[in-house]
Amino acid sequence: MSLPTYCTPLERIAHLSYRLFCYGVLFFLVMPILIIIPLSFNAEPYFSFSEGMLNLDSSAFSLRWYQDMVNNSQWINALKNSLIIAIASTFLATSLGTLAALGLARNDMPLRNLVMALLISPMIVPVIIAAAGMYFFYTKLGMGQTYTGVILAHTVLGVPFVVITVTSTLVGFDHSLTRAAANLGASPSRTFFKITMPLIRPGVISGGLFSFGTSFDEVVVVLFISGVEQRTVPRQMWSGIREQISPTILAVATLLIVLSILLLVTLELLRRRNARMRGIRE
């Protein structure tokens, strides 16, 4: 954006300094992530750029580590476990979080602020503390080192995202629509699926995507609760860094970056759709 012609030289210098500062912050935030992508195509088993890569020699680039990932049964099992746990926990977190948000939106809800604080507390409490508490709790219940324990733990971490996103879509919700449906004889379930759900769907989907991303990327709770059979992709990466330094980790990290970008694009599209539904022009 160009500055107005009446700006003084001092204002122009301040504006240029501000833009340079923003670009610098963006560079230090994004570059550590993007540097992984070219390294994942390194033909040599190193975590640094080879001389051939710096000279853009085509023989220095290879899909070797992606092929190693596909042919490695440990990575494939980890990917299956991550998908099973993430999908199951997302379904539970989305269902429970949506019901909780609808309850919190009611004016006659007792202790609403306290319940809201408890529901979003997993976002505030340090993950290491939550993981330690879950470990002792689920172990007492016999759910340690089980799929059920990991799924429930990730559900707890995903519910706050759903509650917050659905609650934001319920701001300004016209409850006269549901009352009108009830007066016309519609059952509560029919009113929910025909009137309420279409209006809050962007928030529900956004919360579900946040929950899925949180579960797929989570490693601390998995280290405490899961066993060998529930090893997920982040835990496999953690073990790989400690036990065997293989660039296959960079290939997996690149795929996770692509997945994160797809989730962010989807969330942005949902945000714009929600803005259009509310009549907000950008």
Accessible surface in RSA format (square Angstrom, percent):
REM  Atomic radii and reference values for relative SASA: ProtOr
REM  Chains: A
REM  Algorithm: Lee & Richards
REM  Probe-radius: 1.40
REM  Slices: 20
REM RES _ NUM      All-atoms   Total-Side   Main-Chain    Non-polar    All polar
REM                ABS   REL    ABS   REL    ABS   REL    ABS   REL    ABS   REL
RES MET A   1   185.88  96.3 134.31  88.9  51.58 122.8 108.26  92.0  77.62 102.8
RES SER A   2   104.54  88.3  77.41 103.3  27.13  62.5  52.57 111.9  51.98  72.8
RES LEU A   3    44.19  24.6  27.09  19.4  17.10  43.0  27.33  19.2  16.86  45.4
RES PRO A   4    55.28  40.3  43.15  39.3  12.13  44.1  55.13  45.5   0.14   0.9
RES THR A   5   131.85  93.8 108.61 110.1  23.24  55.4  82.00 110.1  49.85  75.4
RES TYR A   6   180.93  84.5 153.57  87.4  27.36  71.2 128.62  96.7  52.31  64.5
RES CYS A   7    22.34  16.9  11.78  13.1  10.56  24.8   0.00   0.0  22.34  24.1
RES THR A   8    67.66  48.1  65.07  66.0   2.59   6.2  63.95  85.9   3.71   5.6
RES PRO A   9   104.12  75.9 101.81  92.8   2.31   8.4 103.95  85.8   0.17   1.0
RES LEU A  10   136.93  76.3 134.01  95.9   2.92   7.4 135.10  94.9   1.83   4.9
RES GLU A  11    91.10  52.3  85.98  65.0   5.12  12.2  36.24  70.1  54.86  44.8
RES ARG A  12   100.09  42.0  95.91  48.9   4.18  10.0  41.85  57.2  58.24  35.3
RES ILE A  13   108.45  61.7 107.36  80.0   1.10   2.6 108.36  78.0   0.10   0.3
RES ALA A  14    60.03  55.2  48.60  75.0  11.44  26.0  55.35  77.9   4.68  12.4
RES HIS A  15    45.59  24.9  40.11  27.9   5.48  14.0  32.39  33.4  13.20  15.4
RES LEU A  16   105.27  58.6 104.45  74.7   0.82   2.1 105.27  73.9   0.00   0.0
RES SER A  17    60.59  51.2  53.60  71.5   6.99  16.1  34.13  72.7  26.47  37.1
RES TYR A  18   142.54  66.5 135.59  77.1   6.95  18.1  99.72  74.9  42.82  52.8
RES ARG A  19    86.80  36.4  84.94  43.3   1.86   4.4  18.96  25.9  67.83  41.1
RES LEU A  20   111.46  62.1 103.51  74.1   7.95  20.0 103.75  72.9   7.72  20.8
RES PHE A  21   139.55  69.8 130.47  80.8   9.08  23.6 138.50  84.0   1.05   3.0
RES CYS A  22    50.98  38.6  43.93  49.0   7.04  16.5  26.36  66.8  24.62  26.5
RES TYR A  23   123.59  57.7 118.75  67.6   4.85  12.6  94.34  70.9  29.26  36.1
RES GLY A  24    28.05  34.6   0.00   N/A  28.05  34.6  27.52  75.5   0.53   1.2
RES VAL A  25    65.36  43.0  60.23  54.5   5.14  12.4  64.16  55.7   1.20   3.3
RES LEU A  26   102.12  56.9 100.97  72.2   1.16   2.9 101.81  71.5   0.31   0.8
RES PHE A  27   107.09  53.6  99.25  61.5   7.84  20.4 106.31  64.5   0.78   2.2
RES PHE A  28   153.84  77.0 142.25  88.1  11.59  30.2 142.79  86.6  11.05  31.6
RES LEU A  29   118.44  66.0 106.66  76.3  11.78  29.6 108.54  76.2   9.90  26.6
RES VAL A  30    54.48  35.8  54.44  49.3   0.04   0.1  54.48  47.3   0.00   0.0
RES MET A  31    70.64  36.6  70.39  46.6   0.25   0.6  60.24  51.2  10.40  13.8
RES PRO A  32    80.27  58.5  66.17  60.3  14.11  51.3  72.46  59.8   7.81  48.5
RES ILE A  33    85.20  48.5  84.71  63.1   0.49   1.2  85.20  61.4   0.00   0.0
RES LEU A  34    75.36  42.0  72.69  52.0   2.67   6.7  72.81  51.1   2.55   6.9
RES ILE A  35    66.83  38.0  65.63  48.9   1.20   2.9  66.83  48.1   0.00   0.0
RES ILE A  36    42.83  24.4  42.83  31.9   0.00   0.0  42.83  30.8   0.00   0.0
RES ILE A  37    52.68  30.0  52.68  39.2   0.00   0.0  52.68  37.9   0.00   0.0
RES PRO A  38    46.50  33.9  42.90  39.1   3.60  13.1  46.50  38.4   0.00   0.0
RES LEU A  39    16.41   9.1  16.41  11.7   0.00   0.0  16.41  11.5   0.00   0.0
RES SER A  40     0.00   0.0   0.00   0.0   0.00   0.0   0.00   0.0   0.00   0.0
RES PHE A  41    62.48  31.3  62.48  38.7   0.00   0.0  62.48  37.9   0.00   0.0
RES ASN A  42     0.00   0.0   0.00   0.0   0.00   0.0   0.00   0.0   0.00   0.0
RES ALA A  43    20.44  18.8  14.84  22.9   5.61  12.8  14.84  20.9   5.61  14.8
RES GLU A  44    76.61  44.0  76.61  58.0   0.00   0.0  14.55  28.1  62.07  50.7
RES PRO A  45    66.14  48.2  51.44  46.9  14.69  53.4  51.44  42.5  14.69  91.3
RES TYR A  46   121.00  56.5 117.59  66.9   3.41   8.9  77.72  58.4  43.28  53.4
RES PHE A  47    80.33  40.2  60.21  37.3  20.13  52.4  60.46  36.7  19.87  56.9
RES SER A  48    67.95  57.4  64.59  86.2   3.37   7.8  44.13  94.0  23.82  33.4
RES PHE A  49    72.28  36.2  52.74  32.7  19.55  50.9  52.74  32.0  19.55  55.9
RES SER A  50    22.83  19.3  13.87  18.5   8.96  20.6  22.04  46.9   0.80   1.1
RES GLU A  51   135.45  77.8 126.79  95.9   8.66  20.6  46.88  90.7  88.56  72.3
RES GLY A  52    20.12  24.8   0.00   N/A  20.12  24.8  14.44  39.6   5.68  12.7
RES MET A  53     6.74   3.5   1.26   0.8   5.48  13.0   1.48   1.3   5.26   7.0
RES LEU A  54   125.13  69.7  97.31  69.6  27.82  69.9 100.70  70.7  24.43  65.7
RES ASN A  55   105.35  72.7  77.33  74.7  28.03  67.5  25.85  62.2  79.50  76.8
RES LEU A  56   146.29  81.5 123.88  88.6  22.42  56.4 123.99  87.1  22.31  60.0
RES ASP A  57    67.21  47.1  60.59  60.3   6.62  15.7  18.00  42.4  49.21  49.1
RES SER A  58    96.25  81.3  79.57 106.2  16.68  38.4  52.80 112.4  43.45  60.9
RES SER A  59    87.46  73.9  59.45  79.3  28.01  64.5  56.23 119.7  31.23  43.7
RES ALA A  60    12.10  11.1   5.96   9.2   6.14  14.0  11.99  16.9   0.11   0.3
RES PHE A  61    75.61  37.8  60.47  37.5  15.14  39.4  60.73  36.8  14.88  42.6
RES SER A  62    37.87  32.0  26.23  35.0  11.64  26.8  21.76  46.3  16.11  22.6
RES LEU A  63   101.90  56.7  97.71  69.9   4.19  10.5  97.71  68.6   4.19  11.3
RES ARG A  64   105.73  44.4 101.68  51.8   4.05   9.6  35.39  48.4  70.34  42.6
RES TRP A  65    16.42   6.6  16.42   7.9   0.00   0.0  16.42   8.8   0.00   0.0
RES TYR A  66    31.65  14.8  31.48  17.9   0.17   0.4  30.88  23.2   0.77   1.0
RES GLN A  67   108.56  60.7 105.64  77.2   2.92   7.0  32.00  68.1  76.56  58.1
RES ASP A  68    55.91  39.2  50.19  50.0   5.72  13.5  12.52  29.5  43.38  43.3
RES MET A  69    26.03  13.5  26.03  17.2   0.00   0.0  19.36  16.5   6.67   8.8
RES VAL A  70    92.67  61.0  82.96  75.1   9.71  23.4  83.09  72.2   9.58  26.0
RES ASN A  71   123.66  85.3  87.72  84.8  35.94  86.5  32.79  78.9  90.88  87.8
RES ASN A  72    41.33  28.5  35.12  33.9   6.20  14.9   8.51  20.5  32.82  31.7
RES SER A  73    77.91  65.8  68.85  91.9   9.05  20.9  44.66  95.1  33.24  46.6
RES GLN A  74    94.64  52.9  88.99  65.0   5.65  13.4  29.52  62.8  65.12  49.4
RES TRP A  75    15.18   6.1  13.24   6.4   1.94   4.6   7.20   3.8   7.98  12.9
RES ILE A  76    57.07  32.5  57.07  42.5   0.00   0.0  57.07  41.1   0.00   0.0
RES ASN A  77    78.70  54.3  77.60  75.0   1.10   2.7  19.97  48.1  58.73  56.8
RES ALA A  78     1.11   1.0   0.24   0.4   0.87   2.0   0.52   0.7   0.59   1.6
RES LEU A  79    76.85  42.8  76.85  55.0   0.00   0.0  76.85  54.0   0.00   0.0
RES LYS A  80   118.54  57.8 116.55  71.5   1.99   4.7  70.03  63.0  48.51  51.7
RES ASN A  81    12.22   8.4  12.22  11.8   0.00   0.0   0.00   0.0  12.22  11.8
RES SER A  82     3.13   2.6   0.62   0.8   2.51   5.8   2.25   4.8   0.88   1.2
RES LEU A  83    70.99  39.5  70.99  50.8   0.00   0.0  70.99  49.9   0.00   0.0
RES ILE A  84    93.59  53.3  87.35  65.1   6.24  15.0  92.40  66.5   1.19   3.2
RES ILE A  85     1.36   0.8   1.36   1.0   0.00   0.0   1.36   1.0   0.00   0.0
RES ALA A  86     0.11   0.1   0.08   0.1   0.02   0.1   0.08   0.1   0.02   0.1
RES ILE A  87   105.89  60.3 103.47  77.1   2.42   5.8 104.89  75.5   1.00   2.7
RES ALA A  88    31.36  28.8  23.82  36.8   7.55  17.2  30.73  43.3   0.63   1.7
RES SER A  89     0.09   0.1   0.09   0.1   0.00   0.0   0.04   0.1   0.05   0.1
RES THR A  90    22.81  16.2  22.81  23.1   0.00   0.0  22.81  30.6   0.00   0.0
RES PHE A  91   141.02  70.6 135.05  83.6   5.97  15.5 140.94  85.4   0.08   0.2
RES LEU A  92    59.00  32.9  59.00  42.2   0.00   0.0  59.00  41.4   0.00   0.0
RES ALA A  93     0.00   0.0   0.00   0.0   0.00   0.0   0.00   0.0   0.00   0.0
RES THR A  94    25.30  18.0  25.30  25.7   0.00   0.0  24.28  32.6   1.02   1.5
RES SER A  95    44.26  37.4  35.10  46.8   9.15  21.1  31.50  67.1  12.76  17.9
RES LEU A  96    95.93  53.4  91.65  65.6   4.28  10.8  92.06  64.7   3.86  10.4
RES GLY A  97     0.00   0.0   0.00   N/A   0.00   0.0   0.00   0.0   0.00   0.0
RES THR A  98     7.03   5.0   7.03   7.1   0.00   0.0   6.47   8.7   0.56   0.9
RES LEU A  99   114.89  64.0 105.75  75.7   9.15  23.0 106.36  74.7   8.53  23.0
RES ALA A 100    27.40  25.2  13.47  20.8  13.93  31.7  25.59  36.0   1.81   4.8
RES ALA A 101     0.13   0.1   0.00   0.0   0.13   0.3   0.00   0.0   0.13   0.3
RES LEU A 102    39.73  22.1  34.63  24.8   5.10  12.8  34.95  24.5   4.77  12.8
RES GLY A 103    22.79  28.1   0.00   N/A  22.79  28.1  22.08  60.6   0.71   1.6
RES LEU A 104     9.24   5.1   5.59   4.0   3.65   9.2   5.77   4.1   3.47   9.3
RES ALA A 105    25.84  23.8   8.30  12.8  17.54  39.9  17.09  24.1   8.75  23.2
RES ARG A 106   141.43  59.4 137.21  69.9   4.22  10.0  43.17  59.0  98.26  59.6
RES ASN A 107   139.49  96.2 111.67 107.9  27.82  67.0  32.24  77.6 107.25 103.7
RES ASP A 108   101.43  71.0  73.53  73.2  27.90  66.0  51.72 121.7  49.71  49.6
RES MET A 109    56.62  29.3  42.45  28.1  14.18  33.8  30.48  25.9  26.14  34.6
RES PRO A 110    98.28  71.6  85.97  78.4  12.32  44.8  96.44  79.6   1.84  11.5
RES LEU A 111   128.66  71.7 111.13  79.5  17.53  44.1 119.79  84.1   8.87  23.9
RES ARG A 112    92.27  38.7  88.23  45.0   4.05   9.6  20.29  27.7  71.98  43.6
RES ASN A 113   127.73  88.1 119.71 115.7   8.03  19.3  33.77  81.3  93.96  90.8
RES LEU A 114    98.49  54.8  92.28  66.0   6.21  15.6  96.36  67.7   2.13   5.7
RES VAL A 115    44.04  29.0  44.04  39.9   0.00   0.0  44.04  38.3   0.00   0.0
RES MET A 116    46.69  24.2  46.69  30.9   0.00   0.0  44.35  37.7   2.34   3.1
RES ALA A 117    52.75  48.5  46.10  71.1   6.64  15.1  49.09  69.1   3.66   9.7
RES LEU A 118   115.08  64.1 105.67  75.6   9.41  23.6 105.97  74.4   9.10  24.5
RES LEU A 119    47.28  26.3  42.71  30.6   4.56  11.5  45.53  32.0   1.75   4.7
RES ILE A 120    39.06  22.2  39.05  29.1   0.01   0.0  39.05  28.1   0.01   0.0
RES SER A 121    35.11  29.7  35.08  46.8   0.02   0.1  20.21  43.0  14.90  20.9
RES PRO A 122    25.59  18.7  15.07  13.7  10.53  38.3  18.96  15.7   6.63  41.2
RES MET A 123    89.68  46.4  50.81  33.6  38.87  92.6  57.83  49.2  31.85  42.2
RES ILE A 124   128.76  73.3 106.94  79.7  21.82  52.6 111.13  80.0  17.63  47.8
RES VAL A 125    57.08  37.6  52.32  47.4   4.76  11.5  54.40  47.3   2.68   7.3
RES PRO A 126    75.53  55.1  64.41  58.7  11.12  40.4  75.53  62.4   0.00   0.0
RES VAL A 127    62.99  41.4  58.42  52.9   4.56  11.0  58.90  51.2   4.08  11.1
RES ILE A 128    97.23  55.3  95.05  70.8   2.18   5.3  95.05  68.4   2.18   5.9
RES ILE A 129   104.60  59.5  98.95  73.7   5.64  13.6 101.86  73.4   2.73   7.4
RES ALA A 130    18.29  16.8   8.46  13.1   9.83  22.4  17.46  24.6   0.84   2.2
RES ALA A 131     0.00   0.0   0.00   0.0   0.00   0.0   0.00   0.0   0.00   0.0
RES ALA A 132    31.39  28.9  31.16  48.1   0.23   0.5  31.39  44.2   0.00   0.0
RES GLY A 133    40.45  49.9   0.00   N/A  40.45  49.9  35.89  98.5   4.56  10.2
RES MET A 134    22.65  11.7  19.83  13.1   2.81   6.7  21.48  18.3   1.17   1.5
RES TYR A 135    89.20  41.6  88.48  50.3   0.71   1.9  45.29  34.0  43.91  54.1
RES PHE A 136   132.70  66.4 131.24  81.3   1.47   3.8 132.40  80.3   0.30   0.9
RES PHE A 137   119.91  60.0 114.36  70.8   5.55  14.4 119.46  72.4   0.45   1.3
RES TYR A 138    14.17   6.6  14.17   8.1   0.00   0.0   3.53   2.7  10.64  13.1
RES THR A 139    69.95  49.8  57.75  58.6  12.20  29.1  56.52  75.9  13.44  20.3
RES LYS A 140   182.70  89.1 149.44  91.7  33.26  79.2  95.63  86.1  87.07  92.7
RES LEU A 141   101.56  56.6  72.93  52.2  28.62  71.9  78.35  55.0  23.21  62.5
RES GLY A 142    60.33  74.4   0.00   N/A  60.33  74.4  35.49  97.4  24.84  55.6
RES MET A 143    39.40  20.4  39.31  26.0   0.08   0.2  26.46  22.5  12.94  17.1
RES GLY A 144    25.71  31.7   0.00   N/A  25.71  31.7  11.08  30.4  14.63  32.8
RES GLN A 145   124.37  69.5 111.06  81.2  13.31  31.7  20.53  43.7 103.84  78.8
RES THR A 146    45.10  32.1  42.95  43.5   2.15   5.1  45.08  60.6   0.02   0.0
RES TYR A 147    77.55  36.2  75.14  42.7   2.42   6.3  59.68  44.8  17.87  22.0
RES THR A 148    72.80  51.8  69.66  70.6   3.14   7.5  37.30  50.1  35.51  53.7
RES GLY A 149     0.00   0.0   0.00   N/A   0.00   0.0   0.00   0.0   0.00   0.0
RES VAL A 150     0.00   0.0   0.00   0.0   0.00   0.0   0.00   0.0   0.00   0.0
RES ILE A 151    24.87  14.2  24.87  18.5   0.00   0.0  24.87  17.9   0.00   0.0
RES LEU A 152    61.05  34.0  60.58  43.3   0.47   1.2  60.58  42.5   0.47   1.3
RES ALA A 153     0.00   0.0   0.00   0.0   0.00   0.0   0.00   0.0   0.00   0.0
RES HIS A 154     3.09   1.7   0.98   0.7   2.10   5.4   1.23   1.3   1.86   2.2
RES THR A 155     6.66   4.7   6.66   6.8   0.00   0.0   6.66   8.9   0.00   0.0
RES VAL A 156    59.17  38.9  55.37  50.1   3.80   9.2  58.41  50.7   0.76   2.1
RES LEU A 157    13.22   7.4  10.77   7.7   2.45   6.2  10.98   7.7   2.24   6.0
RES GLY A 158     0.31   0.4   0.00   N/A   0.31   0.4   0.31   0.9   0.00   0.0
RES VAL A 159    16.13  10.6  16.13  14.6   0.00   0.0  16.13  14.0   0.00   0.0
RES PRO A 160     0.12   0.1   0.12   0.1   0.00   0.0   0.12   0.1   0.00   0.0
RES PHE A 161    48.80  24.4  47.46  29.4   1.33   3.5  48.80  29.6   0.00   0.0
RES VAL A 162     0.00   0.0   0.00   0.0   0.00   0.0   0.00   0.0   0.00   0.0
RES VAL A 163     0.00   0.0   0.00   0.0   0.00   0.0   0.00   0.0   0.00   0.0
RES ILE A 164    70.25  40.0  68.02  50.7   2.23   5.4  68.81  49.6   1.44   3.9
RES THR A 165    21.88  15.6  19.84  20.1   2.04   4.9  21.65  29.1   0.23   0.3
RES VAL A 166     0.00   0.0   0.00   0.0   0.00   0.0   0.00   0.0   0.00   0.0
RES THR A 167    38.93  27.7  38.27  38.8   0.66   1.6  38.27  51.4   0.66   1.0
RES SER A 168    62.55  52.9  51.47  68.7  11.08  25.5  43.14  91.9  19.41  27.2
RES THR A 169    11.67   8.3   4.17   4.2   7.49  17.9   4.46   6.0   7.20  10.9
RES LEU A 170    13.24   7.4   4.46   3.2   8.79  22.1   4.66   3.3   8.58  23.1
RES VAL A 171   102.26  67.3  93.12  84.3   9.14  22.0  99.83  86.7   2.43   6.6
RES GLY A 172    78.80  97.2   0.00   N/A  78.80  97.2  42.40 116.4  36.40  81.5
RES PHE A 173    26.03  13.0   8.17   5.1  17.86  46.5  13.90   8.4  12.13  34.7
RES ASP A 174    76.03  53.3  66.72  66.4   9.31  22.0  28.63  67.4  47.40  47.3
RES HIS A 175    75.40  41.2  72.06  50.1   3.34   8.5  47.02  48.5  28.39  33.0
RES SER A 176    48.41  40.9  44.59  59.5   3.82   8.8  34.12  72.7  14.29  20.0
RES LEU A 177    77.75  43.3  75.80  54.2   1.95   4.9  76.41  53.7   1.34   3.6
RES THR A 178    32.83  23.4  30.44  30.9   2.39   5.7  22.14  29.7  10.69  16.2
RES ARG A 179   146.62  61.6 143.46  73.1   3.15   7.5  68.86  94.1  77.75  47.1
RES ALA A 180    48.16  44.3  43.34  66.9   4.82  11.0  47.53  66.9   0.63   1.7
RES ALA A 181     9.40   8.6   5.24   8.1   4.16   9.5   8.88  12.5   0.53   1.4
RES ALA A 182    62.60  57.6  46.04  71.1  16.56  37.7  46.87  66.0  15.73  41.7
RES ASN A 183   129.68  89.4  94.25  91.1  35.43  85.3  27.62  66.5 102.06  98.6
RES LEU A 184   157.78  87.9 123.36  88.3  34.42  86.5 128.29  90.1  29.49  79.4
RES GLY A 185    66.44  81.9   0.00   N/A  66.44  81.9  36.28  99.6  30.16  67.5
RES ALA A 186    29.81  27.4  14.27  22.0  15.54  35.3  19.72  27.8  10.08  26.7
RES SER A 187    53.65  45.3  45.22  60.3   8.43  19.4  43.02  91.6  10.62  14.9
RES PRO A 188   118.87  86.6 106.30  96.9  12.57  45.7 113.72  93.9   5.15  32.0
RES SER A 189    68.31  57.7  59.92  80.0   8.39  19.3  43.50  92.6  24.81  34.8
RES ARG A 190   142.43  59.8 135.64  69.1   6.80  16.2  35.29  48.2 107.14  64.9
RES THR A 191    12.52   8.9  11.23  11.4   1.30   3.1  11.20  15.0   1.32   2.0
RES PHE A 192    44.11  22.1  42.49  26.3   1.62   4.2  44.07  26.7   0.03   0.1
RES PHE A 193   128.60  64.3 117.69  72.9  10.91  28.4 117.69  71.4  10.91  31.2
RES LYS A 194   135.71  66.2 115.45  70.8  20.26  48.2  59.07  53.2  76.64  81.6
RES ILE A 195    45.41  25.8  40.84  30.4   4.57  11.0  44.50  32.0   0.91   2.5
RES THR A 196     9.64   6.9   9.64   9.8   0.00   0.0   4.47   6.0   5.17   7.8
RES MET A 197    39.59  20.5  39.59  26.2   0.00   0.0  36.38  30.9   3.21   4.2
RES PRO A 198    40.66  29.6  39.20  35.7   1.46   5.3  39.27  32.4   1.39   8.7
RES LEU A 199    66.40  37.0  59.10  42.3   7.30  18.3  59.10  41.5   7.30  19.6
RES ILE A 200     0.20   0.1   0.20   0.2   0.00   0.0   0.20   0.1   0.00   0.0
RES ARG A 201    96.60  40.6  96.60  49.2   0.00   0.0  26.99  36.9  69.61  42.2
RES PRO A 202     3.06   2.2   2.28   2.1   0.78   2.9   3.04   2.5   0.02   0.1
RES GLY A 203     3.59   4.4   0.00   N/A   3.59   4.4   3.48   9.6   0.11   0.3
RES VAL A 204    15.99  10.5  15.64  14.2   0.35   0.8  15.64  13.6   0.35   0.9
RES ILE A 205    68.65  39.1  62.92  46.9   5.73  13.8  68.05  49.0   0.60   1.6
RES SER A 206    16.91  14.3  16.91  22.6   0.00   0.0   7.97  17.0   8.95  12.5
RES GLY A 207     0.00   0.0   0.00   N/A   0.00   0.0   0.00   0.0   0.00   0.0
RES GLY A 208     8.38  10.3   0.00   N/A   8.38  10.3   8.17  22.4   0.20   0.4
RES LEU A 209    36.80  20.5  34.50  24.7   2.30   5.8  34.91  24.5   1.88   5.1
RES PHE A 210    83.73  41.9  79.38  49.2   4.34  11.3  82.39  50.0   1.33   3.8
RES SER A 211     1.01   0.9   0.24   0.3   0.77   1.8   0.00   0.0   1.01   1.4
RES PHE A 212    34.68  17.3  34.68  21.5   0.00   0.0  34.68  21.0   0.00   0.0
RES GLY A 213    19.69  24.3   0.00   N/A  19.69  24.3  16.60  45.5   3.10   6.9
RES THR A 214    38.88  27.6  28.71  29.1  10.16  24.2  28.02  37.6  10.86  16.4
RES SER A 215     8.23   7.0   0.81   1.1   7.42  17.1   2.03   4.3   6.21   8.7
RES PHE A 216    11.24   5.6   9.99   6.2   1.25   3.3  11.00   6.7   0.24   0.7
RES ASP A 217   101.35  71.0  91.88  91.4   9.47  22.4  23.25  54.7  78.10  77.9
RES GLU A 218    17.36  10.0  10.42   7.9   6.94  16.5  16.06  31.1   1.30   1.1
RES VAL A 219    39.42  25.9  37.91  34.3   1.51   3.6  37.91  32.9   1.51   4.1
RES VAL A 220    44.59  29.3  44.59  40.4   0.00   0.0  44.59  38.7   0.00   0.0
RES VAL A 221     0.00   0.0   0.00   0.0   0.00   0.0   0.00   0.0   0.00   0.0
RES VAL A 222     0.20   0.1   0.20   0.2   0.00   0.0   0.20   0.2   0.00   0.0
RES LEU A 223    66.13  36.8  44.48  31.8  21.64  54.4  44.61  31.3  21.52  57.9
RES PHE A 224    70.81  35.4  56.15  34.8  14.66  38.1  61.14  37.1   9.67  27.7
RES ILE A 225     2.71   1.5   0.73   0.5   1.99   4.8   2.02   1.5   0.70   1.9
RES SER A 226     6.54   5.5   0.00   0.0   6.54  15.1   0.00   0.0   6.54   9.2
RES GLY A 227     9.03  11.1   0.00   N/A   9.03  11.1   9.03  24.8   0.00   0.0
RES VAL A 228   121.48  79.9 110.32  99.9  11.16  26.9 110.32  95.9  11.16  30.3
RES GLU A 229   129.33  74.3 116.77  88.3  12.56  29.9  48.33  93.5  81.00  66.1
RES GLN A 230     7.23   4.0   7.23   5.3   0.00   0.0   0.00   0.0   7.23   5.5
RES ARG A 231    54.56  22.9  54.52  27.8   0.04   0.1  16.03  21.9  38.53  23.4
RES THR A 232     4.74   3.4   4.74   4.8   0.00   0.0   4.74   6.4   0.00   0.0
RES VAL A 233     5.33   3.5   5.33   4.8   0.00   0.0   5.33   4.6   0.00   0.0
RES PRO A 234    12.82   9.3   8.04   7.3   4.78  17.4  10.11   8.3   2.71  16.8
RES ARG A 235    38.83  16.3  38.83  19.8   0.00   0.0   0.00   0.0  38.83  23.5
RES GLN A 236     4.47   2.5   4.47   3.3   0.00   0.0   0.00   0.0   4.47   3.4
RES MET A 237    30.87  16.0  30.87  20.4   0.00   0.0  27.18  23.1   3.69   4.9
RES TRP A 238   112.55  45.2 110.10  53.3   2.44   5.7 109.76  58.5   2.79   4.5
RES SER A 239    10.62   9.0   9.30  12.4   1.32   3.0   3.32   7.1   7.30  10.2
RES GLY A 240     3.92   4.8   0.00   N/A   3.92   4.8   3.88  10.6   0.04   0.1
RES ILE A 241    93.75  53.3  88.22  65.7   5.53  13.3  88.22  63.5   5.53  15.0
RES ARG A 242   176.66  74.2 138.03  70.4  38.62  92.0  33.57  45.9 143.09  86.7
RES GLU A 243   134.69  77.3  96.50  73.0  38.19  90.9  41.99  81.2  92.70  75.7
RES GLN A 244    95.65  53.5  89.11  65.1   6.54  15.6  33.41  71.1  62.24  47.2
RES ILE A 245   114.60  65.2  87.06  64.9  27.54  66.4  87.07  62.7  27.53  74.7
RES SER A 246    27.77  23.5  26.80  35.8   0.97   2.2  22.89  48.7   4.88   6.8
RES PRO A 247     2.19   1.6   2.19   2.0   0.00   0.0   2.19   1.8   0.00   0.0
RES THR A 248     1.66   1.2   1.66   1.7   0.00   0.0   1.66   2.2   0.00   0.0
RES ILE A 249     9.06   5.2   9.06   6.7   0.00   0.0   9.06   6.5   0.00   0.0
RES LEU A 250    14.49   8.1  14.49  10.4   0.00   0.0  14.49  10.2   0.00   0.0
RES ALA A 251     0.00   0.0   0.00   0.0   0.00   0.0   0.00   0.0   0.00   0.0
RES VAL A 252     7.77   5.1   7.77   7.0   0.00   0.0   7.77   6.8   0.00   0.0
RES ALA A 253    13.12  12.1  11.73  18.1   1.39   3.2  12.58  17.7   0.55   1.4
RES THR A 254     8.99   6.4   8.99   9.1   0.00   0.0   8.99  12.1   0.00   0.0
RES LEU A 255    81.26  45.3  76.03  54.4   5.23  13.1  76.38  53.6   4.88  13.1
RES LEU A 256    34.30  19.1  33.54  24.0   0.76   1.9  33.71  23.7   0.59   1.6
RES ILE A 257    21.98  12.5  20.04  14.9   1.94   4.7  21.42  15.4   0.56   1.5
RES VAL A 258    70.59  46.4  70.42  63.8   0.17   0.4  70.59  61.3   0.00   0.0
RES LEU A 259    53.44  29.8  51.73  37.0   1.70   4.3  53.10  37.3   0.34   0.9
RES SER A 260    55.39  46.8  54.47  72.7   0.92   2.1  26.66  56.8  28.72  40.2
RES ILE A 261    87.28  49.7  87.18  65.0   0.10   0.2  87.28  62.8   0.00   0.0
RES LEU A 262   105.89  59.0 104.53  74.8   1.36   3.4 104.88  73.7   1.01   2.7
RES LEU A 263    29.36  16.4  29.28  21.0   0.08   0.2  29.36  20.6   0.00   0.0
RES LEU A 264   114.31  63.7 109.89  78.6   4.42  11.1 110.13  77.3   4.17  11.2
RES VAL A 265    77.18  50.8  74.38  67.3   2.80   6.7  77.14  67.0   0.04   0.1
RES THR A 266    52.95  37.7  52.41  53.1   0.54   1.3  29.76  40.0  23.19  35.1
RES LEU A 267    24.53  13.7  20.97  15.0   3.56   8.9  21.20  14.9   3.33   9.0
RES GLU A 268    62.48  35.9  59.53  45.0   2.94   7.0  35.94  69.5  26.54  21.7
RES LEU A 269   109.95  61.2 105.30  75.3   4.65  11.7 105.75  74.3   4.21  11.3
RES LEU A 270    21.44  11.9  20.53  14.7   0.92   2.3  21.40  15.0   0.05   0.1
RES ARG A 271   119.82  50.3 112.64  57.4   7.18  17.1  71.90  98.3  47.92  29.0
RES ARG A 272   117.81  49.5 116.90  59.6   0.91   2.2  19.00  26.0  98.81  59.9
RES ARG A 273    89.05  37.4  89.02  45.4   0.03   0.1  29.27  40.0  59.78  36.2
RES ASN A 274    31.42  21.7  31.42  30.4   0.00   0.0   2.12   5.1  29.30  28.3
RES ALA A 275    11.66  10.7   8.96  13.8   2.70   6.1  11.22  15.8   0.44   1.2
RES ARG A 276   162.09  68.1 141.53  72.1  20.56  48.9  70.50  96.4  91.59  55.5
RES MET A 277    87.75  45.4  46.04  30.5  41.71  99.3  55.77  47.4  31.98  42.4
RES ARG A 278   104.82  44.0  70.95  36.2  33.87  80.6  40.98  56.0  63.84  38.7
RES GLY A 279    63.42  78.2   0.00   N/A  63.42  78.2  35.74  98.1  27.68  62.0
RES ILE A 280    97.62  55.6  87.55  65.2  10.07  24.3  91.33  65.8   6.29  17.1
RES ARG A 281   233.65  98.1 202.73 103.3  30.93  73.6  78.07 106.7 155.59  94.3
RES GLU A 282   137.57  79.0  55.38  41.9  82.19 195.7  77.32 149.6  60.25  49.2
END  Absolute sums over single chains surface
CHAIN  1 A    17211.3      14865.9       2345.4      12175.9       5035.4
END  Absolute sums over all chains
TOTAL         17211.3      14865.9       2345.4      12175.9       5035.4
